[in-house]
Amino acid sequence: MPTLDTKSISSVIQMQYVIEWQIEKLRDKLKSNLLISSFAITLICASSLPASANGEIAEVVARFRGCDYFIADGPNGLYVLEWYGGYDPDVGDRLYGAISSYGMKDVIYLPSELVGRVWVEDYMESETAALDEIADHCN
């Protein structure tokens, strides 16, 4: 019988959370007596899925006054992210997206369903390295 490593288990749990969250949102819409056809439900599900199935869930652990950079903690250590638009997160917010690679990323904040855009400045960082990165970008 094959065994799963910790990263695989974490990915499965994250995707399960996103799917359960989407199902709950659909149930809420149906309870509101909205008449939605099965075609419309399919479209809603497809449009609310993250662009990447390899996303991670991370929690915002530090914000810095007067600076668009923030630190999130997730499965690949600390992430140094720069806010680029959409929902402006607070400490304690969770975000979902493909943030384990550099560059511009669209993310979903959970469970509020709000979307945002961030620049992944760095990831797999220690606390000291993340704070050094913040010091480089925030005066």
C-alpha positions as a printed NumPy array, in Angstrom:
array([[  0.   ,   0.   ,   0.   ],
       [  1.542,   3.374,  -1.004],
       [  2.156,   5.956,   1.701],
       [  1.55 ,   9.69 ,   1.473],
       [  4.122,  12.201,   2.61 ],
       [  3.17 ,  15.153,   4.819],
       [  3.077,  17.596,   1.883],
       [  0.648,  15.362,  -0.062],
       [ -1.625,  15.008,   2.956],
       [ -1.535,  18.777,   3.508],
       [ -2.459,  19.417,  -0.141],
       [ -5.382,  16.984,   0.056],
       [ -6.651,  18.614,   3.261],
       [ -6.376,  22.09 ,   1.702],
       [ -8.284,  21.081,  -1.414],
       [-10.925,  19.356,   0.744],
       [-11.395,  22.601,   2.684],
       [-11.816,  24.622,  -0.528],
       [-14.331,  22.117,  -1.948],
       [-16.336,  21.997,   1.311],
       [-16.329,  25.794,   1.41 ],
       [-17.664,  25.969,  -2.175],
       [-20.389,  23.394,  -1.436],
       [-21.487,  25.381,   1.63 ],
       [-21.678,  28.571,  -0.433],
       [-23.857,  26.8  ,  -3.008],
       [-26.135,  25.457,  -0.265],
       [-26.546,  28.981,   1.128],
       [-27.532,  30.293,  -2.303],
       [-30.08 ,  27.513,  -2.771],
       [-31.551,  28.137,   0.71 ],
       [-32.134,  31.754,  -0.329],
       [-34.688,  30.469,  -2.826],
       [-32.551,  31.424,  -5.782],
       [-33.604,  29.527,  -8.872],
       [-30.333,  28.289, -10.282],
       [-30.219,  25.737, -13.047],
       [-27.709,  22.91 , -12.989],
       [-25.855,  24.689, -15.797],
       [-25.553,  27.839, -13.686],
       [-24.312,  25.809, -10.705],
       [-21.633,  24.295, -12.926],
       [-20.573,  27.772, -14.043],
       [-20.463,  29.053, -10.456],
       [-18.298,  26.115,  -9.373],
       [-15.939,  26.518, -12.317],
       [-15.555,  30.267, -11.859],
       [-14.919,  30.035,  -8.117],
       [-12.188,  27.433,  -8.371],
       [ -8.657,  28.74 ,  -7.9  ],
       [ -6.618,  29.047, -11.072],
       [ -4.135,  26.511,  -9.755],
       [ -4.932,  23.2  ,  -8.106],
       [ -1.499,  23.433,  -6.465],
       [ -2.408,  26.324,  -4.188],
       [ -1.565,  26.674,  -0.534],
       [ -3.451,  28.079,   2.409],
       [ -1.451,  30.551,   4.479],
       [ -2.361,  32.823,   7.374],
       [ -1.383,  36.5  ,   7.54 ],
       [  0.826,  36.824,  10.619],
       [  2.276,  40.347,  10.258],
       [  1.319,  43.671,   8.631],
       [  3.454,  46.789,   8.643],
       [  2.071,  50.325,   8.904],
       [  2.62 ,  52.417,   5.794],
       [  3.846,  49.432,   3.777],
       [  2.098,  47.145,   1.286],
       [  4.244,  44.145,   2.258],
       [  3.043,  41.54 ,   4.735],
       [  4.102,  38.118,   6.031],
       [  2.   ,  34.958,   5.833],
       [  2.723,  31.579,   7.423],
       [  1.954,  28.46 ,   5.406],
       [  3.11 ,  24.974,   4.492],
       [  6.349,  26.254,   2.911],
       [  7.497,  28.44 ,   5.792],
       [  6.972,  32.188,   5.806],
       [  5.88 ,  34.049,   2.67 ],
       [  6.769,  37.707,   2.065],
       [  3.933,  39.122,  -0.031],
       [  3.215,  42.561,  -1.45 ],
       [ -0.44 ,  43.619,  -1.678],
       [ -1.352,  44.696,  -5.227],
       [ -5.109,  45.111,  -5.12 ],
       [ -8.446,  43.702,  -4.127],
       [ -9.089,  42.842,  -0.509],
       [ -6.44 ,  44.296,   1.817],
       [ -5.847,  41.558,   4.421],
       [ -5.48 ,  41.847,   8.175],
       [ -3.505,  39.716,  10.605],
       [ -5.385,  36.44 ,  11.075],
       [ -6.876,  36.356,   7.567],
       [ -6.244,  33.189,   5.562],
       [ -5.491,  33.218,   1.862],
       [ -5.485,  30.53 ,  -0.804],
       [ -3.427,  30.628,  -3.983],
       [ -0.367,  29.382,  -5.826],
       [  2.014,  31.353,  -3.628],
       [  4.931,  28.895,  -3.659],
       [  6.493,  30.55 ,  -6.677],
       [  7.598,  34.093,  -7.397],
       [  5.524,  36.681,  -9.205],
       [  2.03 ,  38.129,  -9.418],
       [ -0.68 ,  35.844,  -8.014],
       [ -4.435,  36.023,  -7.613],
       [ -5.569,  34.773,  -4.212],
       [ -8.843,  34.062,  -2.426],
       [ -9.246,  35.077,   1.212],
       [-11.07 ,  32.415,   3.221],
       [-13.78 ,  32.015,   4.311],
       [-14.959,  35.475,   3.16 ],
       [-14.561,  34.616,  -0.551],
       [-12.917,  37.996,  -1.181],
       [-10.263,  38.096,  -3.87 ],
       [ -6.991,  39.936,  -4.055],
       [ -3.739,  40.157,  -5.926],
       [ -0.281,  39.82 ,  -4.396],
       [  3.311,  39.79 ,  -5.557],
       [  5.224,  36.854,  -4.051],
       [  8.512,  38.466,  -3.082],
       [  9.824,  35.392,  -1.274],
       [  8.757,  32.132,   0.304],
       [ 10.299,  29.287,   2.333],
       [ 11.671,  31.978,   4.626],
       [ 12.676,  31.817,   8.27 ],
       [ 11.402,  34.516,  10.619],
       [ 14.735,  36.367,  10.512],
       [ 14.966,  36.226,   6.713],
       [ 11.345,  37.366,   6.3  ],
       [ 11.886,  40.336,   8.626],
       [ 15.106,  41.238,   6.756],
       [ 13.112,  41.214,   3.506],
       [ 10.493,  43.509,   5.062],
       [ 13.24 ,  45.865,   6.289],
       [ 14.562,  46.062,   2.703],
       [ 11.166,  47.154,   1.34 ],
       [  9.527,  49.078,   4.182],
       [ 11.097,  52.193,   5.682]])
